[in-house]
Amino acid sequence: MAQTALGMQIRNLEEELGVTLLERHSRGVTATPAGEVLNRYADDVISLLNEARQAMRPFQGGTDVQVSLGLTPSIMRLVGDDILVELAKTIPTVSLRLVEEFSFVLMRLLQQGELTAALTFAPDDDPAFVRTALLEEELCYLVAADLAPPEDTISFRKVLTADLALTGRDDAVFRLVDGIARSLSMELKVAYEVQSIRAVKNLVAKGIAATIMPYGAAEGELRSGVLKARLIVAPSVIRTLFFVYPKDRGGVVETPEFRRFVEAVAQRLAASPGPVIRLL
């Protein structure tokens, strides 16, 4: 849904209920106390709708099983089309719907019952979900081509001295980098906080900022030479990819066939261009 249309829907809902649901400010929105209460009811409604869909499956006869799989932008860029082809060959009775979002958004969609499963880098271990670690990926320091340091690597401490553009405090990359900085008694200072990978890459390409990003999220720009990547060291910035689904709504994603499909996707990611990716 477009942002303008979404904002209109929220305003209409606020007028209908006679309360303010969101507080709007320069860095986004936060829920009011009334909004938090309504959100809990919404979670219950969505959960019940999902249960109703599950209850209807025995009556669907020979129709395909529907699976909504969440992917991060970097995974979608690298293997999005391949995933659809791979599943069609592996499990022809499953109809796959792909949803591209940041890791923290995918976790919210899982909690709301809007996704069957997700490939996510979210670090939080929620007991309501089954989490299987698939691979580890080293992140890169990205800069405009004419500003790239001559060495193939750059220290983490040096990275933090740059004007950085990152994709928001809830994003897995921001939280990972901030955690490493804190462990080194350093402060992460972000010059530009933008919840858009494309906008971040535009800032970097113009030489306005640098960023920390997975190779796959900028694979096209790196291949064309618009951006340059340097591997971060001392310490490295490593994130883990998890296959996640709710414990109480496993279904087809717990079958050996679907597991083999997920493993095949991880192997394709590990074979894709970029820095070190290790299967777990």
Residue pairs with C-beta under 8 A, 6 or more apart in sequence:
1 9
10 21
10 22
13 21
14 20
14 21
14 22
17 34
17 38
19 32
19 34
20 32
20 34
20 35
21 31
21 32
21 34
21 35
21 38
22 29
22 30
22 31
22 32
22 35
23 29
23 30
23 31
23 32
27 193
28 195
31 39
42 112
43 111
43 112
46 112
46 113
46 114
47 112
47 113
49 113
50 113
50 114
50 249
54 249
54 251
57 65
64 93
64 94
64 95
65 93
65 94
65 95
65 251
65 252
66 94
66 95
66 97
66 116
67 94
67 95
67 96
67 97
67 116
67 117
67 252
67 253
67 258
68 97
68 99
68 114
68 115
68 116
68 117
69 83
69 96
69 97
69 98
69 99
69 115
69 116
69 117
69 118
69 119
70 98
70 99
70 100
70 101
70 106
70 109
70 110
70 115
70 117
70 118
70 119
70 120
71 80
71 83
71 98
71 99
71 100
71 106
71 118
71 119
72 100
72 101
72 102
72 103
72 106
72 119
72 120
72 121
73 100
73 101
73 102
73 197
73 217
74 213
74 214
74 215
74 216
74 217
75 119
75 216
75 241
75 269
76 98
76 100
77 216
77 217
77 219
77 220
78 216
78 219
78 268
78 269
78 272
79 265
79 268
79 269
79 272
80 98
80 100
82 265
82 268
83 96
83 98
83 265
84 96
84 98
86 261
86 264
86 265
86 268
87 94
87 96
87 261
90 257
90 260
90 261
90 264
91 252
91 255
91 257
91 258
91 261
94 252
94 258
99 106
99 109
99 114
99 115
101 109
102 167
102 168
102 170
102 171
102 172
102 195
103 120
103 121
103 122
103 171
103 172
104 122
104 170
104 171
104 172
106 115
106 118
106 120
106 122
106 244
107 118
107 120
107 122
107 124
107 126
107 244
109 115
109 118
110 117
110 118
110 129
110 244
110 245
110 246
111 128
113 246
113 249
116 245
116 249
116 251
116 252
116 253
117 243
117 244
117 245
117 253
118 243
118 244
118 245
119 134
119 241
119 242
119 243
119 244
119 262
119 265
120 172
120 241
120 242
120 244
121 172
121 173
121 239
121 240
121 241
121 242
122 172
122 242
122 244
123 172
123 175
123 176
123 240
125 131
128 246
128 247
128 248
129 244
129 245
129 246
129 247
130 244
130 245
130 246
130 247
130 250
131 242
131 243
131 244
132 242
132 243
132 244
132 262
133 240
133 241
133 242
133 280
134 240
134 241
134 242
134 243
134 262
134 263
134 266
134 279
134 280
135 240
135 241
135 266
135 269
135 270
135 277
135 278
135 279
135 280
136 238
136 239
136 240
136 241
136 277
136 278
136 280
137 214
137 238
137 239
137 240
137 241
137 269
137 274
137 275
137 276
137 277
138 231
138 232
138 236
138 237
138 238
138 275
138 276
138 277
139 173
139 176
139 212
139 213
139 214
139 232
139 237
139 238
139 239
139 275
140 212
140 213
140 214
140 215
140 229
140 230
140 231
140 232
140 274
140 275
141 154
141 159
141 162
141 210
141 211
141 212
141 229
141 230
141 231
141 232
142 201
142 204
142 210
142 211
142 212
142 213
142 218
142 222
142 227
142 228
142 229
142 230
143 149
143 162
143 204
143 207
143 210
143 227
143 228
143 230
144 204
144 205
144 206
144 207
144 226
144 227
144 228
145 225
145 226
145 227
145 228
146 207
147 207
147 210
147 228
148 228
148 230
149 230
151 230
152 230
152 231
153 230
153 231
153 232
153 233
154 230
154 231
154 232
154 233
155 232
155 233
155 234
156 180
156 184
156 232
156 233
156 234
156 235
156 236
156 237
157 184
157 186
157 234
159 210
159 212
159 232
160 181
160 186
160 187
160 188
160 189
162 209
162 210
163 191
163 192
163 208
163 209
163 210
164 188
164 189
164 190
164 191
164 192
164 209
164 210
164 211
164 212
165 190
165 191
165 192
165 193
165 194
165 200
165 203
165 204
165 208
165 209
165 210
165 211
166 173
166 174
166 177
166 190
166 192
166 193
166 194
166 200
166 211
166 212
167 173
167 174
167 193
167 194
167 195
167 196
167 197
167 200
168 174
168 193
168 194
168 195
169 175
169 178
169 193
171 195
172 239
173 212
173 213
173 214
173 239
174 190
176 237
176 239
177 188
177 212
177 237
178 188
180 235
180 237
181 187
181 188
182 188
191 209
192 200
192 203
192 208
192 209
194 200
194 203
197 213
197 217
200 209
200 211
200 213
201 211
201 213
201 217
201 218
201 221
201 227
203 209
203 211
204 210
204 211
204 227
205 221
205 226
205 227
212 232
212 237
214 239
214 274
215 222
215 229
215 273
215 274
215 275
216 269
216 272
216 274
218 227
218 229
219 272
219 273
219 274
221 227
222 228
222 229
223 273
229 275
231 275
231 276
240 280
241 266
241 269
243 262
245 253
245 254
252 258
266 279
267 279
269 277
270 277
270 278
270 279
